[in-house]
Amino acid sequence: MEIKNNHIFYVLECADQSLYAGYTNDLQKRVLAHNAGKGAKYTKAHRPVKCVYFETFETKQEAMRAEYAFKQLKRSEKLKYIGRDV
């Protein structure tokens, strides 16, 4: 049985209120990895992190496209995107 929509674009808020965006196919495992210092070099230095937004997609390419587009936004636009108007 194939699981659909398991490609996830996610946004983490770090301890210093900075935002980190990424891709995963297991969000819970990925957030635990970030908080254990094994997720990414950036989040290792900005722990703890919490997931503040995610979207699911049918393909990895769609999720990674969303991640890339998000990373091109200004901080104020990112906050609006995740529902945190400034």
N, CA, C and O atoms as a Maestro MAE file, in Angstrom:
{
 s_m_m2io_version
 :::
 2.0.0
}

f_m_ct {
 s_m_title
 :::
 protein
 m_atom[344] {
  # First column is atom index #
  i_m_mmod_type
  r_m_x_coord
  r_m_y_coord
  r_m_z_coord
  i_m_residue_number
  s_m_chain_name
  s_m_pdb_residue_name
  s_m_pdb_atom_name
  i_m_atomic_number
  :::
  1 25 0.843 -1.187 0.000 1 A "MET " " N  " 7
  2 3 0.000 0.000 0.000 1 A "MET " " CA " 6
  3 2 0.883 1.243 0.000 1 A "MET " " C  " 6
  4 15 1.766 1.379 0.847 1 A "MET " " O  " 8
  5 25 0.652 2.132 -0.930 2 A "GLU " " N  " 7
  6 3 1.445 3.352 -1.026 2 A "GLU " " CA " 6
  7 2 0.830 4.462 -0.180 2 A "GLU " " C  " 6
  8 15 -0.375 4.702 -0.237 2 A "GLU " " O  " 8
  9 25 1.669 5.135 0.606 3 A "ILE " " N  " 7
  10 3 1.209 6.271 1.401 3 A "ILE " " CA " 6
  11 2 1.381 7.523 0.558 3 A "ILE " " C  " 6
  12 15 2.472 7.802 0.060 3 A "ILE " " O  " 8
  13 25 0.303 8.274 0.403 4 A "LYS " " N  " 7
  14 3 0.371 9.510 -0.387 4 A "LYS " " CA " 6
  15 2 0.554 10.711 0.536 4 A "LYS " " C  " 6
  16 15 0.289 10.642 1.736 4 A "LYS " " O  " 8
  17 25 1.004 11.790 -0.043 5 A "ASN " " N  " 7
  18 3 1.185 13.049 0.672 5 A "ASN " " CA " 6
  19 2 2.132 12.931 1.857 5 A "ASN " " C  " 6
  20 15 1.896 13.535 2.902 5 A "ASN " " O  " 8
  21 25 3.187 12.168 1.704 6 A "ASN " " N  " 7
  22 3 4.154 12.051 2.795 6 A "ASN " " CA " 6
  23 2 5.433 12.838 2.524 6 A "ASN " " C  " 6
  24 15 6.467 12.588 3.144 6 A "ASN " " O  " 8
  25 25 5.358 13.769 1.614 7 A "HIS " " N  " 7
  26 3 6.495 14.653 1.339 7 A "HIS " " CA " 6
  27 2 6.150 15.993 1.985 7 A "HIS " " C  " 6
  28 15 5.169 16.641 1.620 7 A "HIS " " O  " 8
  29 25 6.970 16.390 2.944 8 A "ILE " " N  " 7
  30 3 6.603 17.503 3.803 8 A "ILE " " CA " 6
  31 2 7.618 18.638 3.725 8 A "ILE " " C  " 6
  32 15 8.823 18.436 3.877 8 A "ILE " " O  " 8
  33 25 7.098 19.830 3.484 9 A "PHE " " N  " 7
  34 3 7.868 21.060 3.629 9 A "PHE " " CA " 6
  35 2 7.508 21.592 5.016 9 A "PHE " " C  " 6
  36 15 6.329 21.722 5.345 9 A "PHE " " O  " 8
  37 25 8.519 21.898 5.826 10 A "TYR " " N  " 7
  38 3 8.247 22.337 7.189 10 A "TYR " " CA " 6
  39 2 9.060 23.574 7.553 10 A "TYR " " C  " 6
  40 15 10.091 23.861 6.944 10 A "TYR " " O  " 8
  41 25 8.577 24.295 8.554 11 A "VAL " " N  " 7
  42 3 9.270 25.470 9.066 11 A "VAL " " CA " 6
  43 2 9.414 25.307 10.574 11 A "VAL " " C  " 6
  44 15 8.447 25.025 11.283 11 A "VAL " " O  " 8
  45 25 10.639 25.491 11.045 12 A "LEU " " N  " 7
  46 3 10.923 25.438 12.471 12 A "LEU " " CA " 6
  47 2 11.211 26.843 12.977 12 A "LEU " " C  " 6
  48 15 11.775 27.676 12.268 12 A "LEU " " O  " 8
  49 25 10.813 27.082 14.213 13 A "GLU " " N  " 7
  50 3 11.226 28.304 14.887 13 A "GLU " " CA " 6
  51 2 12.300 27.906 15.885 13 A "GLU " " C  " 6
  52 15 12.098 27.016 16.710 13 A "GLU " " O  " 8
  53 25 13.434 28.567 15.801 14 A "CYS " " N  " 7
  54 3 14.559 28.256 16.672 14 A "CYS " " CA " 6
  55 2 14.466 29.067 17.961 14 A "CYS " " C  " 6
  56 15 13.647 29.978 18.078 14 A "CYS " " O  " 8
  57 25 15.312 28.726 18.919 15 A "ALA " " N  " 7
  58 3 15.308 29.385 20.228 15 A "ALA " " CA " 6
  59 2 15.491 30.896 20.117 15 A "ALA " " C  " 6
  60 15 14.972 31.639 20.950 15 A "ALA " " O  " 8
  61 25 16.218 31.362 19.107 16 A "ASP " " N  " 7
  62 3 16.450 32.801 18.917 16 A "ASP " " CA " 6
  63 2 15.409 33.452 18.000 16 A "ASP " " C  " 6
  64 15 15.618 34.568 17.525 16 A "ASP " " O  " 8
  65 25 14.309 32.775 17.753 17 A "GLN " " N  " 7
  66 3 13.200 33.207 16.900 17 A "GLN " " CA " 6
  67 2 13.537 33.231 15.408 17 A "GLN " " C  " 6
  68 15 12.745 33.725 14.606 17 A "GLN " " O  " 8
  69 25 14.692 32.707 15.033 18 A "SER " " N  " 7
  70 3 14.992 32.587 13.613 18 A "SER " " CA " 6
  71 2 14.165 31.428 13.054 18 A "SER " " C  " 6
  72 15 13.693 30.571 13.802 18 A "SER " " O  " 8
  73 25 13.998 31.413 11.742 19 A "LEU " " N  " 7
  74 3 13.213 30.378 11.080 19 A "LEU " " CA " 6
  75 2 14.122 29.483 10.257 19 A "LEU " " C  " 6
  76 15 15.088 29.948 9.652 19 A "LEU " " O  " 8
  77 25 13.808 28.204 10.239 20 A "TYR " " N  " 7
  78 3 14.541 27.229 9.445 20 A "TYR " " CA " 6
  79 2 13.521 26.439 8.633 20 A "TYR " " C  " 6
  80 15 12.539 25.943 9.185 20 A "TYR " " O  " 8
  81 25 13.744 26.320 7.343 21 A "ALA " " N  " 7
  82 3 12.829 25.571 6.473 21 A "ALA " " CA " 6
  83 2 13.532 24.333 5.948 21 A "ALA " " C  " 6
  84 15 14.736 24.348 5.695 21 A "ALA " " O  " 8
  85 25 12.764 23.256 5.788 22 A "GLY " " N  " 7
  86 3 13.350 22.027 5.294 22 A "GLY " " CA " 6
  87 2 12.333 21.098 4.669 22 A "GLY " " C  " 6
  88 15 11.146 21.412 4.580 22 A "GLY " " O  " 8
  89 25 12.822 19.947 4.238 23 A "TYR " " N  " 7
  90 3 12.009 18.900 3.626 23 A "TYR " " CA " 6
  91 2 12.221 17.604 4.404 23 A "TYR " " C  " 6
  92 15 13.326 17.324 4.868 23 A "TYR " " O  " 8
  93 25 11.163 16.824 4.544 24 A "THR " " N  " 7
  94 3 11.277 15.505 5.151 24 A "THR " " CA " 6
  95 2 10.108 14.637 4.692 24 A "THR " " C  " 6
  96 15 9.146 15.127 4.100 24 A "THR " " O  " 8
  97 25 10.211 13.346 4.976 25 A "ASN " " N  " 7
  98 3 9.063 12.467 4.768 25 A "ASN " " CA " 6
  99 2 8.604 11.881 6.107 25 A "ASN " " C  " 6
  100 15 7.727 11.017 6.141 25 A "ASN " " O  " 8
  101 25 9.200 12.354 7.212 26 A "ASP " " N  " 7
  102 3 8.792 11.950 8.562 26 A "ASP " " CA " 6
  103 2 9.033 13.133 9.498 26 A "ASP " " C  " 6
  104 15 10.120 13.285 10.054 26 A "ASP " " O  " 8
  105 25 8.025 13.953 9.661 27 A "LEU " " N  " 7
  106 3 8.176 15.218 10.382 27 A "LEU " " CA " 6
  107 2 8.555 15.021 11.845 27 A "LEU " " C  " 6
  108 15 9.463 15.690 12.339 27 A "LEU " " O  " 8
  109 25 7.893 14.139 12.530 28 A "GLN " " N  " 7
  110 3 8.176 13.929 13.950 28 A "GLN " " CA " 6
  111 2 9.632 13.483 14.160 28 A "GLN " " C  " 6
  112 15 10.323 13.989 15.044 28 A "GLN " " O  " 8
  113 25 10.074 12.553 13.356 29 A "LYS " " N  " 7
  114 3 11.450 12.061 13.458 29 A "LYS " " CA " 6
  115 2 12.454 13.179 13.145 29 A "LYS " " C  " 6
  116 15 13.501 13.283 13.785 29 A "LYS " " O  " 8
  117 25 12.121 14.000 12.164 30 A "ARG " " N  " 7
  118 3 13.026 15.074 11.751 30 A "ARG " " CA " 6
  119 2 13.159 16.145 12.829 30 A "ARG " " C  " 6
  120 15 14.262 16.625 13.089 30 A "ARG " " O  " 8
  121 25 12.043 16.525 13.459 31 A "VAL " " N  " 7
  122 3 12.094 17.528 14.528 31 A "VAL " " CA " 6
  123 2 12.903 16.986 15.705 31 A "VAL " " C  " 6
  124 15 13.694 17.717 16.301 31 A "VAL " " O  " 8
  125 25 12.714 15.727 16.039 32 A "LEU " " N  " 7
  126 3 13.506 15.108 17.114 32 A "LEU " " CA " 6
  127 2 14.996 15.137 16.765 32 A "LEU " " C  " 6
  128 15 15.835 15.405 17.625 32 A "LEU " " O  " 8
  129 25 15.317 14.861 15.504 33 A "ALA " " N  " 7
  130 3 16.719 14.886 15.068 33 A "ALA " " CA " 6
  131 2 17.304 16.297 15.197 33 A "ALA " " C  " 6
  132 15 18.434 16.465 15.656 33 A "ALA " " O  " 8
  133 25 16.531 17.305 14.790 34 A "HIS " " N  " 7
  134 3 17.007 18.692 14.922 34 A "HIS " " CA " 6
  135 2 17.292 19.015 16.386 34 A "HIS " " C  " 6
  136 15 18.328 19.601 16.700 34 A "HIS " " O  " 8
  137 25 16.387 18.637 17.277 35 A "ASN " " N  " 7
  138 3 16.571 18.952 18.690 35 A "ASN " " CA " 6
  139 2 17.673 18.126 19.350 35 A "ASN " " C  " 6
  140 15 18.189 18.500 20.403 35 A "ASN " " O  " 8
  141 25 18.027 17.014 18.735 36 A "ALA " " N  " 7
  142 3 19.136 16.201 19.237 36 A "ALA " " CA " 6
  143 2 20.472 16.680 18.681 36 A "ALA " " C  " 6
  144 15 21.517 16.121 19.013 36 A "ALA " " O  " 8
  145 25 20.447 17.703 17.843 37 A "GLY " " N  " 7
  146 3 21.680 18.226 17.261 37 A "GLY " " CA " 6
  147 2 22.138 17.472 16.038 37 A "GLY " " C  " 6
  148 15 23.277 17.640 15.603 37 A "GLY " " O  " 8
  149 25 21.265 16.631 15.464 38 A "LYS " " N  " 7
  150 3 21.632 15.822 14.306 38 A "LYS " " CA " 6
  151 2 20.858 16.192 13.049 38 A "LYS " " C  " 6
  152 15 21.000 15.527 12.023 38 A "LYS " " O  " 8
  153 25 20.043 17.240 13.109 39 A "GLY " " N  " 7
  154 3 19.189 17.583 11.982 39 A "GLY " " CA " 6
  155 2 19.880 18.402 10.916 39 A "GLY " " C  " 6
  156 15 19.808 18.073 9.732 39 A "GLY " " O  " 8
  157 25 20.542 19.455 11.320 40 A "ALA " " N  " 7
  158 3 21.226 20.347 10.382 40 A "ALA " " CA " 6
  159 2 22.228 21.176 11.166 40 A "ALA " " C  " 6
  160 15 22.055 21.413 12.362 40 A "ALA " " O  " 8
  161 25 23.268 21.610 10.487 41 A "LYS " " N  " 7
  162 3 24.300 22.414 11.141 41 A "LYS " " CA " 6
  163 2 23.690 23.682 11.750 41 A "LYS " " C  " 6
  164 15 24.054 24.079 12.857 41 A "LYS " " O  " 8
  165 25 22.771 24.308 11.028 42 A "TYR " " N  " 7
  166 3 22.169 25.559 11.512 42 A "TYR " " CA " 6
  167 2 21.376 25.333 12.791 42 A "TYR " " C  " 6
  168 15 21.564 26.052 13.772 42 A "TYR " " O  " 8
  169 25 20.496 24.347 12.790 43 A "THR " " N  " 7
  170 3 19.647 24.145 13.961 43 A "THR " " CA " 6
  171 2 20.431 23.616 15.158 43 A "THR " " C  " 6
  172 15 20.024 23.808 16.304 43 A "THR " " O  " 8
  173 25 21.532 22.962 14.900 44 A "LYS " " N  " 7
  174 3 22.372 22.459 16.002 44 A "LYS " " CA " 6
  175 2 22.813 23.610 16.902 44 A "LYS " " C  " 6
  176 15 22.904 23.454 18.120 44 A "LYS " " O  " 8
  177 25 23.083 24.754 16.303 45 A "ALA " " N  " 7
  178 3 23.547 25.928 17.046 45 A "ALA " " CA " 6
  179 2 22.397 26.820 17.519 45 A "ALA " " C  " 6
  180 15 22.638 27.818 18.199 45 A "ALA " " O  " 8
  181 25 21.163 26.481 17.175 46 A "HIS " " N  " 7
  182 3 20.014 27.337 17.505 46 A "HIS " " CA " 6
  183 2 18.902 26.578 18.224 46 A "HIS " " C  " 6
  184 15 17.732 26.945 18.119 46 A "HIS " " O  " 8
  185 25 19.259 25.534 18.944 47 A "ARG " " N  " 7
  186 3 18.270 24.717 19.644 47 A "ARG " " CA " 6
  187 2 17.808 25.388 20.923 47 A "ARG " " C  " 6
  188 15 18.490 26.264 21.456 47 A "ARG " " O  " 8
  189 25 16.623 24.968 21.425 48 A "PRO " " N  " 7
  190 3 15.699 23.998 20.834 48 A "PRO " " CA " 6
  191 2 14.878 24.623 19.715 48 A "PRO " " C  " 6
  192 15 14.785 25.845 19.589 48 A "PRO " " O  " 8
  193 25 14.288 23.754 18.910 49 A "VAL " " N  " 7
  194 3 13.435 24.196 17.811 49 A "VAL " " CA " 6
  195 2 12.040 23.619 18.001 49 A "VAL " " C  " 6
  196 15 11.847 22.612 18.681 49 A "VAL " " O  " 8
  197 25 11.074 24.289 17.379 50 A "LYS " " N  " 7
  198 3 9.714 23.737 17.367 50 A "LYS " " CA " 6
  199 2 9.124 23.951 15.983 50 A "LYS " " C  " 6
  200 15 9.387 24.959 15.327 50 A "LYS " " O  " 8
  201 25 8.335 23.001 15.556 51 A "CYS " " N  " 7
  202 3 7.690 23.098 14.253 51 A "CYS " " CA " 6
  203 2 6.527 24.082 14.359 51 A "CYS " " C  " 6
  204 15 5.637 23.925 15.194 51 A "CYS " " O  " 8
  205 25 6.551 25.099 13.497 52 A "VAL " " N  " 7
  206 3 5.490 26.101 13.522 52 A "VAL " " CA " 6
  207 2 4.622 26.061 12.269 52 A "VAL " " C  " 6
  208 15 3.600 26.743 12.197 52 A "VAL " " O  " 8
  209 25 5.031 25.259 11.276 53 A "TYR " " N  " 7
  210 3 4.256 25.191 10.036 53 A "TYR " " CA " 6
  211 2 4.714 23.987 9.230 53 A "TYR " " C  " 6
  212 15 5.892 23.632 9.241 53 A "TYR " " O  " 8
  213 25 3.766 23.358 8.526 54 A "PHE " " N  " 7
  214 3 4.132 22.326 7.563 54 A "PHE " " CA " 6
  215 2 3.037 22.189 6.512 54 A "PHE " " C  " 6
  216 15 1.874 22.515 6.752 54 A "PHE " " O  " 8
  217 25 3.434 21.702 5.353 55 A "GLU " " N  " 7
  218 3 2.530 21.398 4.244 55 A "GLU " " CA " 6
  219 2 2.925 20.038 3.703 55 A "GLU " " C  " 6
  220 15 4.107 19.696 3.684 55 A "GLU " " O  " 8
  221 25 1.951 19.262 3.264 56 A "THR " " N  " 7
  222 3 2.245 17.967 2.651 56 A "THR " " CA " 6
  223 2 2.012 18.034 1.152 56 A "THR " " C  " 6
  224 15 1.154 18.772 0.668 56 A "THR " " O  " 8
  225 25 2.794 17.248 0.434 57 A "PHE " " N  " 7
  226 3 2.731 17.211 -1.023 57 A "PHE " " CA " 6
  227 2 2.780 15.774 -1.503 57 A "PHE " " C  " 6
  228 15 3.225 14.881 -0.782 57 A "PHE " " O  " 8
  229 25 2.322 15.559 -2.719 58 A "GLU " " N  " 7
  230 3 2.337 14.216 -3.290 58 A "GLU " " CA " 6
  231 2 3.713 13.802 -3.779 58 A "GLU " " C  " 6
  232 15 4.017 12.611 -3.833 58 A "GLU " " O  " 8
  233 25 4.549 14.767 -4.135 59 A "THR " " N  " 7
  234 3 5.878 14.431 -4.634 59 A "THR " " CA " 6
  235 2 6.958 15.217 -3.893 59 A "THR " " C  " 6
  236 15 6.705 16.295 -3.354 59 A "THR " " O  " 8
  237 25 8.142 14.664 -3.881 60 A "LYS " " N  " 7
  238 3 9.289 15.322 -3.270 60 A "LYS " " CA " 6
  239 2 9.595 16.630 -4.002 60 A "LYS " " C  " 6
  240 15 9.937 17.632 -3.374 60 A "LYS " " O  " 8
  241 25 9.471 16.616 -5.307 61 A "GLN " " N  " 7
  242 3 9.770 17.804 -6.101 61 A "GLN " " CA " 6
  243 2 8.863 18.975 -5.710 61 A "GLN " " C  " 6
  244 15 9.330 20.109 -5.603 61 A "GLN " " O  " 8
  245 25 7.570 18.706 -5.496 62 A "GLU " " N  " 7
  246 3 6.642 19.772 -5.103 62 A "GLU " " CA " 6
  247 2 7.018 20.341 -3.739 62 A "GLU " " C  " 6
  248 15 7.011 21.557 -3.547 62 A "GLU " " O  " 8
  249 25 7.344 19.472 -2.801 63 A "ALA " " N  " 7
  250 3 7.708 19.914 -1.458 63 A "ALA " " CA " 6
  251 2 8.993 20.731 -1.487 63 A "ALA " " C  " 6
  252 15 9.105 21.746 -0.799 63 A "ALA " " O  " 8
  253 25 9.954 20.294 -2.276 64 A "MET " " N  " 7
  254 3 11.223 21.012 -2.347 64 A "MET " " CA " 6
  255 2 11.066 22.346 -3.082 64 A "MET " " C  " 6
  256 15 11.773 23.310 -2.787 64 A "MET " " O  " 8
  257 25 10.150 22.395 -4.027 65 A "ARG " " N  " 7
  258 3 9.843 23.650 -4.706 65 A "ARG " " CA " 6
  259 2 9.262 24.653 -3.708 65 A "ARG " " C  " 6
  260 15 9.615 25.832 -3.725 65 A "ARG " " O  " 8
  261 25 8.365 24.174 -2.836 66 A "ALA " " N  " 7
  262 3 7.771 25.037 -1.814 66 A "ALA " " CA " 6
  263 2 8.837 25.533 -0.841 66 A "ALA " " C  " 6
  264 15 8.836 26.700 -0.449 66 A "ALA " " O  " 8
  265 25 9.747 24.636 -0.456 67 A "GLU " " N  " 7
  266 3 10.842 25.019 0.446 67 A "GLU " " CA " 6
  267 2 11.711 26.096 -0.200 67 A "GLU " " C  " 6
  268 15 12.043 27.092 0.442 67 A "GLU " " O  " 8
  269 25 12.073 25.904 -1.442 68 A "TYR " " N  " 7
  270 3 12.910 26.875 -2.142 68 A "TYR " " CA " 6
  271 2 12.212 28.237 -2.229 68 A "TYR " " C  " 6
  272 15 12.821 29.271 -1.956 68 A "TYR " " O  " 8
  273 25 10.933 28.227 -2.608 69 A "ALA " " N  " 7
  274 3 10.174 29.478 -2.737 69 A "ALA " " CA " 6
  275 2 10.100 30.196 -1.389 69 A "ALA " " C  " 6
  276 15 10.225 31.419 -1.328 69 A "ALA " " O  " 8
  277 25 9.898 29.440 -0.316 70 A "PHE " " N  " 7
  278 3 9.833 30.024 1.021 70 A "PHE " " CA " 6
  279 2 11.156 30.690 1.384 70 A "PHE " " C  " 6
  280 15 11.171 31.784 1.948 70 A "PHE " " O  " 8
  281 25 12.243 30.040 1.067 71 A "LYS " " N  " 7
  282 3 13.561 30.572 1.409 71 A "LYS " " CA " 6
  283 2 13.897 31.859 0.647 71 A "LYS " " C  " 6
  284 15 14.793 32.599 1.053 71 A "LYS " " O  " 8
  285 25 13.194 32.127 -0.440 72 A "GLN " " N  " 7
  286 3 13.443 33.342 -1.215 72 A "GLN " " CA " 6
  287 2 12.708 34.549 -0.637 72 A "GLN " " C  " 6
  288 15 12.977 35.683 -1.033 72 A "GLN " " O  " 8
  289 25 11.787 34.318 0.291 73 A "LEU " " N  " 7
  290 3 10.986 35.394 0.871 73 A "LEU " " CA " 6
  291 2 11.765 36.185 1.917 73 A "LEU " " C  " 6
  292 15 12.706 35.678 2.525 73 A "LEU " " O  " 8
  293 25 11.356 37.436 2.114 74 A "LYS " " N  " 7
  294 3 11.881 38.236 3.213 74 A "LYS " " CA " 6
  295 2 11.265 37.708 4.503 74 A "LYS " " C  " 6
  296 15 10.231 37.040 4.468 74 A "LYS " " O  " 8
  297 25 11.884 37.998 5.629 75 A "ARG " " N  " 7
  298 3 11.385 37.500 6.914 75 A "ARG " " CA " 6
  299 2 9.923 37.881 7.142 75 A "ARG " " C  " 6
  300 15 9.132 37.042 7.573 75 A "ARG " " O  " 8
  301 25 9.556 39.112 6.867 76 A "SER " " N  " 7
  302 3 8.168 39.537 7.085 76 A "SER " " CA " 6
  303 2 7.208 38.726 6.217 76 A "SER " " C  " 6
  304 15 6.102 38.404 6.651 76 A "SER " " O  " 8
  305 25 7.621 38.396 5.000 77 A "GLU " " N  " 7
  306 3 6.792 37.579 4.113 77 A "GLU " " CA " 6
  307 2 6.702 36.139 4.618 77 A "GLU " " C  " 6
  308 15 5.656 35.500 4.511 77 A "GLU " " O  " 8
  309 25 7.807 35.636 5.168 78 A "LYS " " N  " 7
  310 3 7.806 34.283 5.737 78 A "LYS " " CA " 6
  311 2 6.833 34.199 6.907 78 A "LYS " " C  " 6
  312 15 6.075 33.236 7.021 78 A "LYS " " O  " 8
  313 25 6.855 35.210 7.778 79 A "LEU " " N  " 7
  314 3 5.959 35.219 8.926 79 A "LEU " " CA " 6
  315 2 4.495 35.257 8.471 79 A "LEU " " C  " 6
  316 15 3.641 34.592 9.056 79 A "LEU " " O  " 8
  317 25 4.220 36.025 7.442 80 A "LYS " " N  " 7
  318 3 2.858 36.092 6.914 80 A "LYS " " CA " 6
  319 2 2.471 34.724 6.321 80 A "LYS " " C  " 6
  320 15 1.348 34.259 6.520 80 A "LYS " " O  " 8
  321 25 3.367 34.106 5.622 81 A "TYR " " N  " 7
  322 3 3.140 32.804 4.980 81 A "TYR " " CA " 6
  323 2 2.729 31.744 6.009 81 A "TYR " " C  " 6
  324 15 1.836 30.935 5.761 81 A "TYR " " O  " 8
  325 25 3.399 31.766 7.170 82 A "ILE " " N  " 7
  326 3 3.095 30.751 8.188 82 A "ILE " " CA " 6
  327 2 1.990 31.193 9.148 82 A "ILE " " C  " 6
  328 15 1.711 30.519 10.140 82 A "ILE " " O  " 8
  329 25 1.369 32.329 8.843 83 A "GLY " " N  " 7
  330 3 0.237 32.787 9.645 83 A "GLY " " CA " 6
  331 2 0.601 33.579 10.878 83 A "GLY " " C  " 6
  332 15 -0.165 33.643 11.840 83 A "GLY " " O  " 8
  333 25 1.764 34.176 10.845 84 A "ARG " " N  " 7
  334 3 2.206 35.024 11.968 84 A "ARG " " CA " 6
  335 2 2.486 36.423 11.462 84 A "ARG " " C  " 6
  336 15 3.639 36.816 11.283 84 A "ARG " " O  " 8
  337 25 1.430 37.160 11.236 85 A "ASP " " N  " 7
  338 3 1.591 38.531 10.746 85 A "ASP " " CA " 6
  339 2 2.377 39.368 11.748 85 A "ASP " " C  " 6
  340 15 2.220 39.233 12.962 85 A "ASP " " O  " 8
  341 25 3.227 40.234 11.206 86 A "VAL " " N  " 7
  342 3 4.046 41.095 12.067 86 A "VAL " " CA " 6
  343 2 3.385 42.417 12.306 86 A "VAL " " C  " 6
  344 15 3.935 43.264 13.009 86 A "VAL " " O  " 8
  :::
 }
 m_bond[343] {
  # First column is bond index #
  i_m_from
  i_m_to
  i_m_order
  :::
  1 1 2 1
  2 2 3 1
  3 3 4 2
  4 3 5 1
  5 5 6 1
  6 6 7 1
  7 7 8 2
  8 7 9 1
  9 9 10 1
  10 10 11 1
  11 11 12 2
  12 11 13 1
  13 13 14 1
  14 14 15 1
  15 15 16 2
  16 15 17 1
  17 17 18 1
  18 18 19 1
  19 19 20 2
  20 19 21 1
  21 21 22 1
  22 22 23 1
  23 23 24 2
  24 23 25 1
  25 25 26 1
  26 26 27 1
  27 27 28 2
  28 27 29 1
  29 29 30 1
  30 30 31 1
  31 31 32 2
  32 31 33 1
  33 33 34 1
  34 34 35 1
  35 35 36 2
  36 35 37 1
  37 37 38 1
  38 38 39 1
  39 39 40 2
  40 39 41 1
  41 41 42 1
  42 42 43 1
  43 43 44 2
  44 43 45 1
  45 45 46 1
  46 46 47 1
  47 47 48 2
  48 47 49 1
  49 49 50 1
  50 50 51 1
  51 51 52 2
  52 51 53 1
  53 53 54 1
  54 54 55 1
  55 55 56 2
  56 55 57 1
  57 57 58 1
  58 58 59 1
  59 59 60 2
  60 59 61 1
  61 61 62 1
  62 62 63 1
  63 63 64 2
  64 63 65 1
  65 65 66 1
  66 66 67 1
  67 67 68 2
  68 67 69 1
  69 69 70 1
  70 70 71 1
  71 71 72 2
  72 71 73 1
  73 73 74 1
  74 74 75 1
  75 75 76 2
  76 75 77 1
  77 77 78 1
  78 78 79 1
  79 79 80 2
  80 79 81 1
  81 81 82 1
  82 82 83 1
  83 83 84 2
  84 83 85 1
  85 85 86 1
  86 86 87 1
  87 87 88 2
  88 87 89 1
  89 89 90 1
  90 90 91 1
  91 91 92 2
  92 91 93 1
  93 93 94 1
  94 94 95 1
  95 95 96 2
  96 95 97 1
  97 97 98 1
  98 98 99 1
  99 99 100 2
  100 99 101 1
  101 101 102 1
  102 102 103 1
  103 103 104 2
  104 103 105 1
  105 105 106 1
  106 106 107 1
  107 107 108 2
  108 107 109 1
  109 109 110 1
  110 110 111 1
  111 111 112 2
  112 111 113 1
  113 113 114 1
  114 114 115 1
  115 115 116 2
  116 115 117 1
  117 117 118 1
  118 118 119 1
  119 119 120 2
  120 119 121 1
  121 121 122 1
  122 122 123 1
  123 123 124 2
  124 123 125 1
  125 125 126 1
  126 126 127 1
  127 127 128 2
  128 127 129 1
  129 129 130 1
  130 130 131 1
  131 131 132 2
  132 131 133 1
  133 133 134 1
  134 134 135 1
  135 135 136 2
  136 135 137 1
  137 137 138 1
  138 138 139 1
  139 139 140 2
  140 139 141 1
  141 141 142 1
  142 142 143 1
  143 143 144 2
  144 143 145 1
  145 145 146 1
  146 146 147 1
  147 147 148 2
  148 147 149 1
  149 149 150 1
  150 150 151 1
  151 151 152 2
  152 151 153 1
  153 153 154 1
  154 154 155 1
  155 155 156 2
  156 155 157 1
  157 157 158 1
  158 158 159 1
  159 159 160 2
  160 159 161 1
  161 161 162 1
  162 162 163 1
  163 163 164 2
  164 163 165 1
  165 165 166 1
  166 166 167 1
  167 167 168 2
  168 167 169 1
  169 169 170 1
  170 170 171 1
  171 171 172 2
  172 171 173 1
  173 173 174 1
  174 174 175 1
  175 175 176 2
  176 175 177 1
  177 177 178 1
  178 178 179 1
  179 179 180 2
  180 179 181 1
  181 181 182 1
  182 182 183 1
  183 183 184 2
  184 183 185 1
  185 185 186 1
  186 186 187 1
  187 187 188 2
  188 187 189 1
  189 189 190 1
  190 190 191 1
  191 191 192 2
  192 191 193 1
  193 193 194 1
  194 194 195 1
  195 195 196 2
  196 195 197 1
  197 197 198 1
  198 198 199 1
  199 199 200 2
  200 199 201 1
  201 201 202 1
  202 202 203 1
  203 203 204 2
  204 203 205 1
  205 205 206 1
  206 206 207 1
  207 207 208 2
  208 207 209 1
  209 209 210 1
  210 210 211 1
  211 211 212 2
  212 211 213 1
  213 213 214 1
  214 214 215 1
  215 215 216 2
  216 215 217 1
  217 217 218 1
  218 218 219 1
  219 219 220 2
  220 219 221 1
  221 221 222 1
  222 222 223 1
  223 223 224 2
  224 223 225 1
  225 225 226 1
  226 226 227 1
  227 227 228 2
  228 227 229 1
  229 229 230 1
  230 230 231 1
  231 231 232 2
  232 231 233 1
  233 233 234 1
  234 234 235 1
  235 235 236 2
  236 235 237 1
  237 237 238 1
  238 238 239 1
  239 239 240 2
  240 239 241 1
  241 241 242 1
  242 242 243 1
  243 243 244 2
  244 243 245 1
  245 245 246 1
  246 246 247 1
  247 247 248 2
  248 247 249 1
  249 249 250 1
  250 250 251 1
  251 251 252 2
  252 251 253 1
  253 253 254 1
  254 254 255 1
  255 255 256 2
  256 255 257 1
  257 257 258 1
  258 258 259 1
  259 259 260 2
  260 259 261 1
  261 261 262 1
  262 262 263 1
  263 263 264 2
  264 263 265 1
  265 265 266 1
  266 266 267 1
  267 267 268 2
  268 267 269 1
  269 269 270 1
  270 270 271 1
  271 271 272 2
  272 271 273 1
  273 273 274 1
  274 274 275 1
  275 275 276 2
  276 275 277 1
  277 277 278 1
  278 278 279 1
  279 279 280 2
  280 279 281 1
  281 281 282 1
  282 282 283 1
  283 283 284 2
  284 283 285 1
  285 285 286 1
  286 286 287 1
  287 287 288 2
  288 287 289 1
  289 289 290 1
  290 290 291 1
  291 291 292 2
  292 291 293 1
  293 293 294 1
  294 294 295 1
  295 295 296 2
  296 295 297 1
  297 297 298 1
  298 298 299 1
  299 299 300 2
  300 299 301 1
  301 301 302 1
  302 302 303 1
  303 303 304 2
  304 303 305 1
  305 305 306 1
  306 306 307 1
  307 307 308 2
  308 307 309 1
  309 309 310 1
  310 310 311 1
  311 311 312 2
  312 311 313 1
  313 313 314 1
  314 314 315 1
  315 315 316 2
  316 315 317 1
  317 317 318 1
  318 318 319 1
  319 319 320 2
  320 319 321 1
  321 321 322 1
  322 322 323 1
  323 323 324 2
  324 323 325 1
  325 325 326 1
  326 326 327 1
  327 327 328 2
  328 327 329 1
  329 329 330 1
  330 330 331 1
  331 331 332 2
  332 331 333 1
  333 333 334 1
  334 334 335 1
  335 335 336 2
  336 335 337 1
  337 337 338 1
  338 338 339 1
  339 339 340 2
  340 339 341 1
  341 341 342 1
  342 342 343 1
  343 343 344 2
  :::
 }
}
